[in-house]
Amino acid sequence: MKIRKDDKVLVISGKDKAKEWKVLKVLTKTNRIVVEGINMVTRNYKKMGTTPGQSVKKEAAMDVSNVMLVCPFTSKPTRVWYVTISDKSWSKKYRFSKVAVKVKGWEAKDYIIK
């Protein structure tokens, strides 16, 4: 899975379409993610002893195919893949236009795929 915790993603389908938030949790076995403030559901808890019953809103997991990673340089949704740098190290590469290199300079050049 190419999306990691603390990455910024854009929701491309579902009830929260076109919203952009941070990933809180990645569930690799089920291919799902939990995004901050997206896919909110209400969970009702019964009264237990002295604790009163309550309704709690929290984020539910959603499928990874419903989101797209946002490029940190251009702030646009983009496709991503990994490239080997040396023997066993990997680097995340973003696919976007050459505009980011002109604006951000050498910082963005290391992450570009032309």
Phi and psi in radians as a Rosetta constraint file:
Dihedral C 1 N 2 CA 2 C 2 CIRCULARHARMONIC -1.563 0.35
Dihedral N 2 CA 2 C 2 N 3 CIRCULARHARMONIC -0.181 0.35
Dihedral C 2 N 3 CA 3 C 3 CIRCULARHARMONIC -1.686 0.35
Dihedral N 3 CA 3 C 3 N 4 CIRCULARHARMONIC 2.323 0.35
Dihedral C 3 N 4 CA 4 C 4 CIRCULARHARMONIC -2.106 0.35
Dihedral N 4 CA 4 C 4 N 5 CIRCULARHARMONIC 2.979 0.35
Dihedral C 4 N 5 CA 5 C 5 CIRCULARHARMONIC -1.084 0.35
Dihedral N 5 CA 5 C 5 N 6 CIRCULARHARMONIC 2.505 0.35
Dihedral C 5 N 6 CA 6 C 6 CIRCULARHARMONIC 1.255 0.35
Dihedral N 6 CA 6 C 6 N 7 CIRCULARHARMONIC 0.107 0.35
Dihedral C 6 N 7 CA 7 C 7 CIRCULARHARMONIC -1.327 0.35
Dihedral N 7 CA 7 C 7 N 8 CIRCULARHARMONIC 2.661 0.35
Dihedral C 7 N 8 CA 8 C 8 CIRCULARHARMONIC -1.661 0.35
Dihedral N 8 CA 8 C 8 N 9 CIRCULARHARMONIC 2.271 0.35
Dihedral C 8 N 9 CA 9 C 9 CIRCULARHARMONIC -2.232 0.35
Dihedral N 9 CA 9 C 9 N 10 CIRCULARHARMONIC 2.738 0.35
Dihedral C 9 N 10 CA 10 C 10 CIRCULARHARMONIC -2.011 0.35
Dihedral N 10 CA 10 C 10 N 11 CIRCULARHARMONIC 2.246 0.35
Dihedral C 10 N 11 CA 11 C 11 CIRCULARHARMONIC -1.355 0.35
Dihedral N 11 CA 11 C 11 N 12 CIRCULARHARMONIC 2.176 0.35
Dihedral C 11 N 12 CA 12 C 12 CIRCULARHARMONIC -1.859 0.35
Dihedral N 12 CA 12 C 12 N 13 CIRCULARHARMONIC -0.129 0.35
Dihedral C 12 N 13 CA 13 C 13 CIRCULARHARMONIC -2.708 0.35
Dihedral N 13 CA 13 C 13 N 14 CIRCULARHARMONIC 2.766 0.35
Dihedral C 13 N 14 CA 14 C 14 CIRCULARHARMONIC 1.874 0.35
Dihedral N 14 CA 14 C 14 N 15 CIRCULARHARMONIC -2.996 0.35
Dihedral C 14 N 15 CA 15 C 15 CIRCULARHARMONIC -1.264 0.35
Dihedral N 15 CA 15 C 15 N 16 CIRCULARHARMONIC -0.369 0.35
Dihedral C 15 N 16 CA 16 C 16 CIRCULARHARMONIC -1.872 0.35
Dihedral N 16 CA 16 C 16 N 17 CIRCULARHARMONIC 0.632 0.35
Dihedral C 16 N 17 CA 17 C 17 CIRCULARHARMONIC -1.026 0.35
Dihedral N 17 CA 17 C 17 N 18 CIRCULARHARMONIC 2.486 0.35
Dihedral C 17 N 18 CA 18 C 18 CIRCULARHARMONIC 1.252 0.35
Dihedral N 18 CA 18 C 18 N 19 CIRCULARHARMONIC 0.342 0.35
Dihedral C 18 N 19 CA 19 C 19 CIRCULARHARMONIC -1.767 0.35
Dihedral N 19 CA 19 C 19 N 20 CIRCULARHARMONIC 2.555 0.35
Dihedral C 19 N 20 CA 20 C 20 CIRCULARHARMONIC -2.141 0.35
Dihedral N 20 CA 20 C 20 N 21 CIRCULARHARMONIC 2.076 0.35
Dihedral C 20 N 21 CA 21 C 21 CIRCULARHARMONIC -2.524 0.35
Dihedral N 21 CA 21 C 21 N 22 CIRCULARHARMONIC -3.138 0.35
Dihedral C 21 N 22 CA 22 C 22 CIRCULARHARMONIC -1.679 0.35
Dihedral N 22 CA 22 C 22 N 23 CIRCULARHARMONIC 2.533 0.35
Dihedral C 22 N 23 CA 23 C 23 CIRCULARHARMONIC -1.395 0.35
Dihedral N 23 CA 23 C 23 N 24 CIRCULARHARMONIC 2.213 0.35
Dihedral C 23 N 24 CA 24 C 24 CIRCULARHARMONIC -1.611 0.35
Dihedral N 24 CA 24 C 24 N 25 CIRCULARHARMONIC -0.661 0.35
Dihedral C 24 N 25 CA 25 C 25 CIRCULARHARMONIC -2.618 0.35
Dihedral N 25 CA 25 C 25 N 26 CIRCULARHARMONIC 2.488 0.35
Dihedral C 25 N 26 CA 26 C 26 CIRCULARHARMONIC -2.068 0.35
Dihedral N 26 CA 26 C 26 N 27 CIRCULARHARMONIC 2.175 0.35
Dihedral C 26 N 27 CA 27 C 27 CIRCULARHARMONIC -1.871 0.35
Dihedral N 27 CA 27 C 27 N 28 CIRCULARHARMONIC 1.650 0.35
Dihedral C 27 N 28 CA 28 C 28 CIRCULARHARMONIC -1.257 0.35
Dihedral N 28 CA 28 C 28 N 29 CIRCULARHARMONIC -0.556 0.35
Dihedral C 28 N 29 CA 29 C 29 CIRCULARHARMONIC -1.167 0.35
Dihedral N 29 CA 29 C 29 N 30 CIRCULARHARMONIC -0.645 0.35
Dihedral C 29 N 30 CA 30 C 30 CIRCULARHARMONIC -1.755 0.35
Dihedral N 30 CA 30 C 30 N 31 CIRCULARHARMONIC -0.004 0.35
Dihedral C 30 N 31 CA 31 C 31 CIRCULARHARMONIC 1.056 0.35
Dihedral N 31 CA 31 C 31 N 32 CIRCULARHARMONIC 0.765 0.35
Dihedral C 31 N 32 CA 32 C 32 CIRCULARHARMONIC -2.263 0.35
Dihedral N 32 CA 32 C 32 N 33 CIRCULARHARMONIC 2.812 0.35
Dihedral C 32 N 33 CA 33 C 33 CIRCULARHARMONIC -2.380 0.35
Dihedral N 33 CA 33 C 33 N 34 CIRCULARHARMONIC 2.764 0.35
Dihedral C 33 N 34 CA 34 C 34 CIRCULARHARMONIC -1.974 0.35
Dihedral N 34 CA 34 C 34 N 35 CIRCULARHARMONIC 2.131 0.35
Dihedral C 34 N 35 CA 35 C 35 CIRCULARHARMONIC -1.934 0.35
Dihedral N 35 CA 35 C 35 N 36 CIRCULARHARMONIC 2.404 0.35
Dihedral C 35 N 36 CA 36 C 36 CIRCULARHARMONIC -1.083 0.35
Dihedral N 36 CA 36 C 36 N 37 CIRCULARHARMONIC 2.139 0.35
Dihedral C 36 N 37 CA 37 C 37 CIRCULARHARMONIC 1.338 0.35
Dihedral N 37 CA 37 C 37 N 38 CIRCULARHARMONIC 0.107 0.35
Dihedral C 37 N 38 CA 38 C 38 CIRCULARHARMONIC -2.035 0.35
Dihedral N 38 CA 38 C 38 N 39 CIRCULARHARMONIC 2.553 0.35
Dihedral C 38 N 39 CA 39 C 39 CIRCULARHARMONIC 1.023 0.35
Dihedral N 39 CA 39 C 39 N 40 CIRCULARHARMONIC 0.871 0.35
Dihedral C 39 N 40 CA 40 C 40 CIRCULARHARMONIC -1.284 0.35
Dihedral N 40 CA 40 C 40 N 41 CIRCULARHARMONIC 2.339 0.35
Dihedral C 40 N 41 CA 41 C 41 CIRCULARHARMONIC -2.224 0.35
Dihedral N 41 CA 41 C 41 N 42 CIRCULARHARMONIC 2.738 0.35
Dihedral C 41 N 42 CA 42 C 42 CIRCULARHARMONIC -1.785 0.35
Dihedral N 42 CA 42 C 42 N 43 CIRCULARHARMONIC 2.243 0.35
Dihedral C 42 N 43 CA 43 C 43 CIRCULARHARMONIC -2.004 0.35
Dihedral N 43 CA 43 C 43 N 44 CIRCULARHARMONIC 2.139 0.35
Dihedral C 43 N 44 CA 44 C 44 CIRCULARHARMONIC -1.687 0.35
Dihedral N 44 CA 44 C 44 N 45 CIRCULARHARMONIC 2.243 0.35
Dihedral C 44 N 45 CA 45 C 45 CIRCULARHARMONIC -1.913 0.35
Dihedral N 45 CA 45 C 45 N 46 CIRCULARHARMONIC 2.398 0.35
Dihedral C 45 N 46 CA 46 C 46 CIRCULARHARMONIC -1.342 0.35
Dihedral N 46 CA 46 C 46 N 47 CIRCULARHARMONIC 2.818 0.35
Dihedral C 46 N 47 CA 47 C 47 CIRCULARHARMONIC -1.205 0.35
Dihedral N 47 CA 47 C 47 N 48 CIRCULARHARMONIC 2.318 0.35
Dihedral C 47 N 48 CA 48 C 48 CIRCULARHARMONIC -2.278 0.35
Dihedral N 48 CA 48 C 48 N 49 CIRCULARHARMONIC 1.905 0.35
Dihedral C 48 N 49 CA 49 C 49 CIRCULARHARMONIC 1.088 0.35
Dihedral N 49 CA 49 C 49 N 50 CIRCULARHARMONIC -2.097 0.35
Dihedral C 49 N 50 CA 50 C 50 CIRCULARHARMONIC -1.560 0.35
Dihedral N 50 CA 50 C 50 N 51 CIRCULARHARMONIC -0.167 0.35
Dihedral C 50 N 51 CA 51 C 51 CIRCULARHARMONIC -1.383 0.35
Dihedral N 51 CA 51 C 51 N 52 CIRCULARHARMONIC 2.179 0.35
Dihedral C 51 N 52 CA 52 C 52 CIRCULARHARMONIC -1.281 0.35
Dihedral N 52 CA 52 C 52 N 53 CIRCULARHARMONIC 2.754 0.35
Dihedral C 52 N 53 CA 53 C 53 CIRCULARHARMONIC -1.199 0.35
Dihedral N 53 CA 53 C 53 N 54 CIRCULARHARMONIC 2.627 0.35
Dihedral C 53 N 54 CA 54 C 54 CIRCULARHARMONIC -2.722 0.35
Dihedral N 54 CA 54 C 54 N 55 CIRCULARHARMONIC 2.804 0.35
Dihedral C 54 N 55 CA 55 C 55 CIRCULARHARMONIC -1.902 0.35
Dihedral N 55 CA 55 C 55 N 56 CIRCULARHARMONIC 2.211 0.35
Dihedral C 55 N 56 CA 56 C 56 CIRCULARHARMONIC -2.100 0.35
Dihedral N 56 CA 56 C 56 N 57 CIRCULARHARMONIC 2.293 0.35
Dihedral C 56 N 57 CA 57 C 57 CIRCULARHARMONIC -1.652 0.35
Dihedral N 57 CA 57 C 57 N 58 CIRCULARHARMONIC 2.328 0.35
Dihedral C 57 N 58 CA 58 C 58 CIRCULARHARMONIC -2.592 0.35
Dihedral N 58 CA 58 C 58 N 59 CIRCULARHARMONIC 2.894 0.35
Dihedral C 58 N 59 CA 59 C 59 CIRCULARHARMONIC -1.400 0.35
Dihedral N 59 CA 59 C 59 N 60 CIRCULARHARMONIC 2.360 0.35
Dihedral C 59 N 60 CA 60 C 60 CIRCULARHARMONIC -1.789 0.35
Dihedral N 60 CA 60 C 60 N 61 CIRCULARHARMONIC 2.742 0.35
Dihedral C 60 N 61 CA 61 C 61 CIRCULARHARMONIC -1.241 0.35
Dihedral N 61 CA 61 C 61 N 62 CIRCULARHARMONIC 2.583 0.35
Dihedral C 61 N 62 CA 62 C 62 CIRCULARHARMONIC -2.334 0.35
Dihedral N 62 CA 62 C 62 N 63 CIRCULARHARMONIC 2.773 0.35
Dihedral C 62 N 63 CA 63 C 63 CIRCULARHARMONIC -1.228 0.35
Dihedral N 63 CA 63 C 63 N 64 CIRCULARHARMONIC 2.565 0.35
Dihedral C 63 N 64 CA 64 C 64 CIRCULARHARMONIC -1.144 0.35
Dihedral N 64 CA 64 C 64 N 65 CIRCULARHARMONIC -0.497 0.35
Dihedral C 64 N 65 CA 65 C 65 CIRCULARHARMONIC -1.193 0.35
Dihedral N 65 CA 65 C 65 N 66 CIRCULARHARMONIC -0.208 0.35
Dihedral C 65 N 66 CA 66 C 66 CIRCULARHARMONIC -1.558 0.35
Dihedral N 66 CA 66 C 66 N 67 CIRCULARHARMONIC -0.015 0.35
Dihedral C 66 N 67 CA 67 C 67 CIRCULARHARMONIC -2.240 0.35
Dihedral N 67 CA 67 C 67 N 68 CIRCULARHARMONIC 2.807 0.35
Dihedral C 67 N 68 CA 68 C 68 CIRCULARHARMONIC -2.347 0.35
Dihedral N 68 CA 68 C 68 N 69 CIRCULARHARMONIC 2.385 0.35
Dihedral C 68 N 69 CA 69 C 69 CIRCULARHARMONIC -1.176 0.35
Dihedral N 69 CA 69 C 69 N 70 CIRCULARHARMONIC 2.469 0.35
Dihedral C 69 N 70 CA 70 C 70 CIRCULARHARMONIC -1.761 0.35
Dihedral N 70 CA 70 C 70 N 71 CIRCULARHARMONIC 2.264 0.35
Dihedral C 70 N 71 CA 71 C 71 CIRCULARHARMONIC -1.174 0.35
Dihedral N 71 CA 71 C 71 N 72 CIRCULARHARMONIC 2.286 0.35
Dihedral C 71 N 72 CA 72 C 72 CIRCULARHARMONIC -1.245 0.35
Dihedral N 72 CA 72 C 72 N 73 CIRCULARHARMONIC -0.289 0.35
Dihedral C 72 N 73 CA 73 C 73 CIRCULARHARMONIC -1.590 0.35
Dihedral N 73 CA 73 C 73 N 74 CIRCULARHARMONIC -0.739 0.35
Dihedral C 73 N 74 CA 74 C 74 CIRCULARHARMONIC -1.815 0.35
Dihedral N 74 CA 74 C 74 N 75 CIRCULARHARMONIC -0.193 0.35
Dihedral C 74 N 75 CA 75 C 75 CIRCULARHARMONIC 1.031 0.35
Dihedral N 75 CA 75 C 75 N 76 CIRCULARHARMONIC 0.579 0.35
Dihedral C 75 N 76 CA 76 C 76 CIRCULARHARMONIC -2.092 0.35
Dihedral N 76 CA 76 C 76 N 77 CIRCULARHARMONIC 2.623 0.35
Dihedral C 76 N 77 CA 77 C 77 CIRCULARHARMONIC -1.124 0.35
Dihedral N 77 CA 77 C 77 N 78 CIRCULARHARMONIC 2.437 0.35
Dihedral C 77 N 78 CA 78 C 78 CIRCULARHARMONIC -2.585 0.35
Dihedral N 78 CA 78 C 78 N 79 CIRCULARHARMONIC 2.839 0.35
Dihedral C 78 N 79 CA 79 C 79 CIRCULARHARMONIC -1.569 0.35
Dihedral N 79 CA 79 C 79 N 80 CIRCULARHARMONIC 2.684 0.35
Dihedral C 79 N 80 CA 80 C 80 CIRCULARHARMONIC -2.390 0.35
Dihedral N 80 CA 80 C 80 N 81 CIRCULARHARMONIC 2.556 0.35
Dihedral C 80 N 81 CA 81 C 81 CIRCULARHARMONIC -2.627 0.35
Dihedral N 81 CA 81 C 81 N 82 CIRCULARHARMONIC 2.987 0.35
Dihedral C 81 N 82 CA 82 C 82 CIRCULARHARMONIC -1.859 0.35
Dihedral N 82 CA 82 C 82 N 83 CIRCULARHARMONIC 2.564 0.35
Dihedral C 82 N 83 CA 83 C 83 CIRCULARHARMONIC -2.237 0.35
Dihedral N 83 CA 83 C 83 N 84 CIRCULARHARMONIC 2.410 0.35
Dihedral C 83 N 84 CA 84 C 84 CIRCULARHARMONIC -1.339 0.35
Dihedral N 84 CA 84 C 84 N 85 CIRCULARHARMONIC 2.344 0.35
Dihedral C 84 N 85 CA 85 C 85 CIRCULARHARMONIC -1.710 0.35
Dihedral N 85 CA 85 C 85 N 86 CIRCULARHARMONIC -0.940 0.35
Dihedral C 85 N 86 CA 86 C 86 CIRCULARHARMONIC -2.229 0.35
Dihedral N 86 CA 86 C 86 N 87 CIRCULARHARMONIC -2.583 0.35
Dihedral C 86 N 87 CA 87 C 87 CIRCULARHARMONIC -0.966 0.35
Dihedral N 87 CA 87 C 87 N 88 CIRCULARHARMONIC -0.983 0.35
Dihedral C 87 N 88 CA 88 C 88 CIRCULARHARMONIC -2.300 0.35
Dihedral N 88 CA 88 C 88 N 89 CIRCULARHARMONIC 0.234 0.35
Dihedral C 88 N 89 CA 89 C 89 CIRCULARHARMONIC -1.738 0.35
Dihedral N 89 CA 89 C 89 N 90 CIRCULARHARMONIC 2.619 0.35
Dihedral C 89 N 90 CA 90 C 90 CIRCULARHARMONIC -2.140 0.35
Dihedral N 90 CA 90 C 90 N 91 CIRCULARHARMONIC 2.652 0.35
Dihedral C 90 N 91 CA 91 C 91 CIRCULARHARMONIC -2.314 0.35
Dihedral N 91 CA 91 C 91 N 92 CIRCULARHARMONIC 2.411 0.35
Dihedral C 91 N 92 CA 92 C 92 CIRCULARHARMONIC -1.395 0.35
Dihedral N 92 CA 92 C 92 N 93 CIRCULARHARMONIC 2.217 0.35
Dihedral C 92 N 93 CA 93 C 93 CIRCULARHARMONIC -2.009 0.35
Dihedral N 93 CA 93 C 93 N 94 CIRCULARHARMONIC 2.413 0.35
Dihedral C 93 N 94 CA 94 C 94 CIRCULARHARMONIC -1.836 0.35
Dihedral N 94 CA 94 C 94 N 95 CIRCULARHARMONIC 2.504 0.35
Dihedral C 94 N 95 CA 95 C 95 CIRCULARHARMONIC -1.774 0.35
Dihedral N 95 CA 95 C 95 N 96 CIRCULARHARMONIC 1.975 0.35
Dihedral C 95 N 96 CA 96 C 96 CIRCULARHARMONIC -2.777 0.35
Dihedral N 96 CA 96 C 96 N 97 CIRCULARHARMONIC 3.122 0.35
Dihedral C 96 N 97 CA 97 C 97 CIRCULARHARMONIC -1.273 0.35
Dihedral N 97 CA 97 C 97 N 98 CIRCULARHARMONIC 2.993 0.35
Dihedral C 97 N 98 CA 98 C 98 CIRCULARHARMONIC -1.355 0.35
Dihedral N 98 CA 98 C 98 N 99 CIRCULARHARMONIC -0.017 0.35
Dihedral C 98 N 99 CA 99 C 99 CIRCULARHARMONIC -1.069 0.35
Dihedral N 99 CA 99 C 99 N 100 CIRCULARHARMONIC -0.645 0.35
Dihedral C 99 N 100 CA 100 C 100 CIRCULARHARMONIC -1.110 0.35
Dihedral N 100 CA 100 C 100 N 101 CIRCULARHARMONIC -0.592 0.35
Dihedral C 100 N 101 CA 101 C 101 CIRCULARHARMONIC -1.182 0.35
Dihedral N 101 CA 101 C 101 N 102 CIRCULARHARMONIC -0.674 0.35
Dihedral C 101 N 102 CA 102 C 102 CIRCULARHARMONIC -1.190 0.35
Dihedral N 102 CA 102 C 102 N 103 CIRCULARHARMONIC -0.657 0.35
Dihedral C 102 N 103 CA 103 C 103 CIRCULARHARMONIC -1.390 0.35
Dihedral N 103 CA 103 C 103 N 104 CIRCULARHARMONIC -0.872 0.35
Dihedral C 103 N 104 CA 104 C 104 CIRCULARHARMONIC -1.627 0.35
Dihedral N 104 CA 104 C 104 N 105 CIRCULARHARMONIC -0.236 0.35
Dihedral C 104 N 105 CA 105 C 105 CIRCULARHARMONIC 1.305 0.35
Dihedral N 105 CA 105 C 105 N 106 CIRCULARHARMONIC -2.470 0.35
Dihedral C 105 N 106 CA 106 C 106 CIRCULARHARMONIC -1.162 0.35
Dihedral N 106 CA 106 C 106 N 107 CIRCULARHARMONIC -0.411 0.35
Dihedral C 106 N 107 CA 107 C 107 CIRCULARHARMONIC -1.035 0.35
Dihedral N 107 CA 107 C 107 N 108 CIRCULARHARMONIC -0.724 0.35
Dihedral C 107 N 108 CA 108 C 108 CIRCULARHARMONIC -1.500 0.35
Dihedral N 108 CA 108 C 108 N 109 CIRCULARHARMONIC -0.399 0.35
Dihedral C 108 N 109 CA 109 C 109 CIRCULARHARMONIC -1.082 0.35
Dihedral N 109 CA 109 C 109 N 110 CIRCULARHARMONIC -0.567 0.35
Dihedral C 109 N 110 CA 110 C 110 CIRCULARHARMONIC -1.220 0.35
Dihedral N 110 CA 110 C 110 N 111 CIRCULARHARMONIC -0.341 0.35
Dihedral C 110 N 111 CA 111 C 111 CIRCULARHARMONIC -1.902 0.35
Dihedral N 111 CA 111 C 111 N 112 CIRCULARHARMONIC 0.153 0.35
Dihedral C 111 N 112 CA 112 C 112 CIRCULARHARMONIC -1.595 0.35
Dihedral N 112 CA 112 C 112 N 113 CIRCULARHARMONIC 2.511 0.35
Dihedral C 112 N 113 CA 113 C 113 CIRCULARHARMONIC -2.100 0.35
Dihedral N 113 CA 113 C 113 N 114 CIRCULARHARMONIC 2.145 0.35
